[in-house]
Amino acid sequence: MLDSRKENILKLIVEEYIRNIRPVGSKSICDTLNVSSATVRNEMMALENEGYLEKTHTSSGRVPSEKGYRYYVDNIMKPKDISGEDMLKLQTIFSNNQLALSNTIEKSLSIISEMTNYTAVVLENKGINDTLKEVSILPISEDKVVALVITSSGHVENKTIDIKNSNLDDVKKIVELINKLIVGTPINEVSSKLEFEIKPIIGEYIMNYEMVYSAFYNAFNDFRDGNKDEVIIKGRDKILQLPEFNNVTDIKKVISALDEEKIKNLKEESEDINIYIGKENELDENLSVIKTKIGDSTLAIVGPKRMDYDFVVGLMEYIKSNIER
């Protein structure tokens, strides 16, 4: 641990650099702490020697290193309360009781990106924990019905089934068997249960069942395949507008880092708010990522290493406390 004076100097340098993106010299520190310039220079040199600060080639000032940022977020930073205006923007979404949890997070993304000027991401594990709630049918003609598959989260999948080689009573029997034997089964396991538990029984009661059975089997497979992880990104261009990414090489690296396939690596298993600085994250060493798990989804905010950590963490704490209550 650093002593209190070094901590104060590191705090001032980190927070001033976050605001101004200019190397911090000793004068502004002296004015704030009311100590001599010699003392501040010595302490800054010590912090640099210990790896918390870095000296740039273009200025006598210092900038925080990854180690400095890490010490700051772990030992010095306190989450910042968000303003009443920002609260109101989010409360319009949180107060909508008709929205599912995943939709609430998704609709918050644009607001989060606007508030932070960073990129906001949600990785939604669609239906990963859904179970089969009910199967029903709706006749639409003499030889066609619509099969409705309803899950525990309220998601509905429908598929039109041709029953010209069967009859409606046989279709109803298949639906009864499914509802009796596999309701409550995780969606990802329904197809195998249909194949190994339902199909042998259907054959004993229903003639010419293959076409109807195949239609139900395909409906469940379509549902399962359509419920893989979804990536939603808002404010992808905001990082590119930051002054630290001002040349073609840096811009290309950031664009590559925000590729959807790479973003999928941000999946978070912890419900804590975790901060990954520079080389600690899966995207790029010039970026920082703050992320958390909410329900079955991951919410992440991607910004520069010079991220406004106290504001972003305070914002995410507010979001979690309102979404999860």
C-alpha positions in Angstrom: 0.0 0.0 0.0 1.1 3.5 -0.7 1.3 6.1 2.1 -1.4 8.8 2.2 0.7 11.5 0.4 1.5 9.2 -2.5 -2.1 8.1 -2.7 -3.3 11.7 -2.8 -0.8 12.5 -5.6 -1.7 9.5 -7.6 -5.4 10.3 -7.1 -4.9 13.8 -8.4 -2.9 12.7 -11.4 -5.4 10.0 -12.4 -8.4 12.2 -12.1 -6.8 15.2 -13.8 -5.6 13.0 -16.7 -9.0 11.5 -17.0 -10.5 15.0 -17.4 -7.9 16.6 -19.6 -5.9 13.8 -21.2 -2.7 15.9 -20.7 0.4 14.8 -18.7 0.2 16.2 -15.2 3.0 18.3 -13.9 4.0 19.1 -10.3 2.7 22.6 -10.2 -1.0 21.7 -10.1 -0.3 19.1 -7.4 1.6 21.7 -5.3 -1.3 24.1 -5.6 -3.8 21.5 -4.5 -1.8 19.9 -1.7 0.0 23.0 -0.5 3.4 21.3 -0.4 6.7 22.2 -2.1 7.4 21.5 -5.7 10.5 19.5 -4.7 8.5 17.3 -2.4 5.9 16.6 -5.2 8.6 15.9 -7.8 10.3 13.4 -5.5 7.0 11.7 -4.8 6.1 11.6 -8.5 9.5 10.1 -9.3 9.0 7.5 -6.6 5.6 6.6 -8.0 7.2 6.3 -11.4 10.0 4.1 -10.1 7.3 1.9 -8.5 5.4 1.6 -11.8 2.3 3.7 -10.9 3.2 6.6 -13.3 4.8 6.9 -16.7 6.7 9.8 -18.2 5.8 10.8 -21.7 8.4 11.8 -24.3 6.7 15.1 -25.1 6.3 16.6 -21.6 7.8 16.7 -18.1 4.5 15.6 -16.7 3.4 12.1 -15.8 0.4 9.9 -16.8 -1.0 6.9 -15.0 0.2 3.5 -15.9 -2.0 0.4 -15.9 -0.7 -0.4 -12.4 -1.6 3.2 -11.4 -5.1 2.9 -12.7 -5.5 -0.5 -11.0 -4.3 0.9 -7.6 -6.7 3.8 -8.1 -9.8 1.7 -8.8 -9.0 -0.8 -6.1 -7.9 1.5 -3.2 -8.8 5.1 -3.9 -11.8 5.5 -6.2 -15.3 5.8 -4.7 -18.3 5.3 -7.1 -20.0 8.6 -8.0 -23.7 9.2 -7.5 -25.4 9.8 -10.8 -27.4 13.1 -11.3 -31.1 13.4 -10.9 -31.4 14.1 -14.6 -29.6 10.9 -15.5 -31.8 9.0 -13.0 -35.0 10.3 -14.7 -33.7 9.1 -18.1 -33.3 5.6 -16.8 -36.4 5.5 -14.6 -38.6 5.9 -17.7 -37.3 2.4 -18.7 -37.1 0.8 -15.2 -40.7 1.9 -14.4 -42.1 0.0 -17.4 -43.3 -3.2 -15.7 -44.3 -4.7 -19.1 -40.7 -5.1 -20.1 -38.8 -8.4 -19.6 -35.4 -8.1 -17.8 -33.5 -8.5 -21.1 -35.6 -5.8 -22.8 -35.0 -3.4 -19.9 -31.2 -3.8 -20.2 -31.3 -3.5 -24.0 -33.4 -0.3 -23.9 -31.0 1.1 -21.4 -28.0 0.7 -23.7 -28.4 3.9 -25.8 -29.0 6.0 -22.6 -25.9 4.5 -21.0 -23.8 5.2 -24.1 -25.0 8.8 -24.2 -24.3 9.3 -20.5 -20.8 7.9 -20.6 -19.7 8.7 -24.2 -18.4 5.2 -24.3 -19.6 2.0 -26.0 -22.3 0.0 -24.2 -22.7 -3.7 -24.8 -25.2 -6.4 -23.7 -24.6 -10.1 -24.3 -28.0 -11.6 -24.0 -28.1 -15.4 -23.3 -31.5 -15.7 -24.9 -33.6 -18.4 -23.4 -30.6 -20.2 -21.8 -32.6 -21.1 -18.7 -36.0 -21.3 -20.4 -38.1 -24.4 -19.9 -41.1 -25.6 -21.9 -44.3 -24.2 -20.4 -46.9 -25.4 -22.9 -47.6 -26.5 -26.4 -50.9 -25.7 -28.0 -52.4 -25.8 -31.5 -54.6 -23.4 -33.5 -56.5 -24.9 -36.5 -56.4 -22.4 -39.5 -57.8 -24.7 -42.2 -58.9 -28.2 -42.8 -55.4 -29.4 -43.4 -53.2 -26.9 -41.5 -52.7 -26.0 -37.9 -50.4 -23.5 -36.1 -48.4 -25.1 -33.3 -47.5 -22.6 -30.5 -44.5 -23.3 -28.3 -44.5 -21.3 -25.0 -41.6 -21.1 -22.7 -41.2 -20.2 -19.0 -40.1 -16.6 -19.9 -43.2 -16.1 -22.0 -41.5 -16.4 -25.4 -43.7 -17.9 -28.1 -42.5 -19.7 -31.2 -45.1 -20.7 -33.8 -44.9 -23.1 -36.8 -47.5 -24.0 -39.4 -48.0 -27.7 -39.6 -49.5 -29.5 -42.6 -51.9 -32.3 -41.4 -53.4 -33.4 -44.7 -52.2 -37.0 -44.2 -53.3 -37.0 -40.5 -56.3 -35.7 -38.7 -56.8 -33.0 -36.0 -57.6 -35.6 -33.2 -54.2 -37.2 -33.8 -52.4 -33.9 -33.6 -54.2 -33.1 -30.4 -53.0 -36.5 -28.9 -49.4 -35.6 -29.8 -49.8 -32.2 -28.1 -51.4 -33.9 -25.0 -48.4 -36.3 -24.8 -45.9 -33.4 -25.1 -47.6 -31.4 -22.4 -47.9 -34.4 -20.1 -44.4 -35.8 -20.4 -42.0 -32.9 -21.2 -43.4 -29.7 -19.9 -40.8 -28.2 -17.5 -37.9 -29.6 -19.6 -35.1 -27.1 -20.5 -35.6 -25.9 -24.1 -32.2 -27.2 -25.2 -33.2 -30.7 -24.1 -36.7 -30.9 -25.6 -35.6 -32.2 -29.0 -33.8 -35.2 -27.5 -36.7 -36.0 -25.2 -39.0 -35.8 -28.2 -36.9 -38.3 -30.1 -36.2 -40.8 -27.3 -39.3 -40.6 -25.1 -42.2 -39.2 -27.0 -41.6 -40.7 -30.5 -41.8 -44.3 -29.4 -45.1 -43.7 -27.5 -46.7 -41.7 -30.4 -46.1 -44.7 -32.7 -48.2 -46.9 -30.5 -51.3 -44.6 -30.6 -51.2 -42.8 -33.9 -51.0 -44.0 -37.5 -49.0 -41.9 -40.0 -47.6 -39.7 -37.3 -44.2 -39.0 -38.9 -45.1 -35.7 -40.7 -46.7 -34.2 -37.6 -44.0 -35.4 -35.3 -41.3 -34.0 -37.6 -43.0 -30.6 -37.7 -43.0 -30.4 -33.9 -39.4 -31.6 -33.8 -38.4 -28.9 -36.3 -40.3 -26.2 -34.4 -38.3 -27.0 -31.2 -35.0 -27.1 -33.1 -35.8 -23.7 -34.7 -36.5 -22.3 -31.3 -33.3 -23.7 -29.8 -31.2 -22.5 -32.7 -32.7 -19.0 -32.6 -32.0 -18.6 -28.9 -28.2 -18.5 -28.9 -26.3 -15.6 -27.5 -27.2 -12.2 -29.0 -24.8 -9.2 -29.0 -26.2 -5.7 -28.9 -23.8 -2.8 -29.2 -24.6 0.9 -28.8 -22.3 3.8 -29.3 -19.6 1.9 -31.2 -18.5 5.2 -32.8 -18.1 7.1 -29.6 -14.7 5.6 -28.8 -13.5 6.6 -32.2 -14.2 10.2 -31.3 -11.9 10.2 -28.3 -8.6 12.1 -28.6 -6.4 9.1 -27.7 -7.6 7.3 -30.9 -6.5 10.0 -33.4 -4.6 8.1 -36.0 -5.5 5.4 -38.6 -3.6 2.6 -36.8 -5.3 3.2 -33.5 -8.7 3.6 -35.1 -8.3 0.3 -37.0 -7.3 -1.5 -33.8 -10.4 -0.2 -32.0 -12.7 -1.1 -34.8 -11.2 -4.6 -34.8 -11.6 -4.9 -31.0 -15.3 -4.0 -31.3 -16.0 -6.8 -33.8 -19.0 -8.7 -32.7 -17.2 -12.0 -32.4 -14.6 -10.5 -30.1 -17.3 -8.8 -28.1 -18.7 -12.2 -27.3 -15.6 -12.8 -25.2 -16.8 -10.2 -22.8 -19.3 -12.6 -21.2 -19.2 -12.2 -17.4 -20.1 -14.9 -14.9 -19.8 -12.7 -11.8 -22.6 -10.6 -10.5 -20.0 -8.1 -9.1 -19.0 -5.0 -11.1 -15.6 -5.9 -12.4 -13.0 -3.6 -14.0 -10.6 -4.9 -16.6 -7.9 -2.3 -17.5 -5.7 -2.5 -20.6 -4.0 -5.9 -20.9 -6.5 -7.4 -18.4 -9.4 -7.3 -20.9 -10.1 -9.5 -23.9 -10.4 -6.7 -26.5 -7.4 -4.4 -26.7 -4.6 -3.2 -24.4 -5.6 0.5 -25.0 -9.2 -0.1 -23.8 -10.8 -0.7 -20.4 -14.0 -2.7 -19.8 -16.3 -2.5 -16.9 -18.9 -5.3 -16.8 -21.3 -7.3 -14.7 -23.8 -10.1 -15.0 -27.5 -9.1 -14.7 -29.8 -12.1 -14.8 -28.6 -14.2 -17.7 -27.1 -11.3 -19.5 -23.8 -9.4 -19.4 -23.8 -5.6 -19.4 -20.4 -4.1 -20.4 -19.1 -0.6 -20.9 -16.1 -0.2 -23.1 -13.9 2.9 -23.0 -10.3 4.1 -23.0 -7.9 3.3 -20.2 -8.5 6.9 -19.3 -12.1 5.9 -18.4 -14.2 7.9 -15.9 -14.2 4.9 -13.6 -16.0 6.4 -10.6 -18.9 7.6 -12.8 -19.2 4.3 -14.8 -19.2 2.2 -11.6 -21.7 4.4 -9.9 -23.9 4.2 -13.0 -23.7 0.4 -13.1 -24.5 0.2 -9.4 -27.6 2.3 -10.0 -28.7 0.2 -12.9 -28.2 -3.1 -11.1 -30.0 -1.9 -8.0 -33.0 -0.8 -10.0 -33.2 -3.7 -12.5 -32.7 -6.5 -10.0 -35.0 -5.2 -7.2 
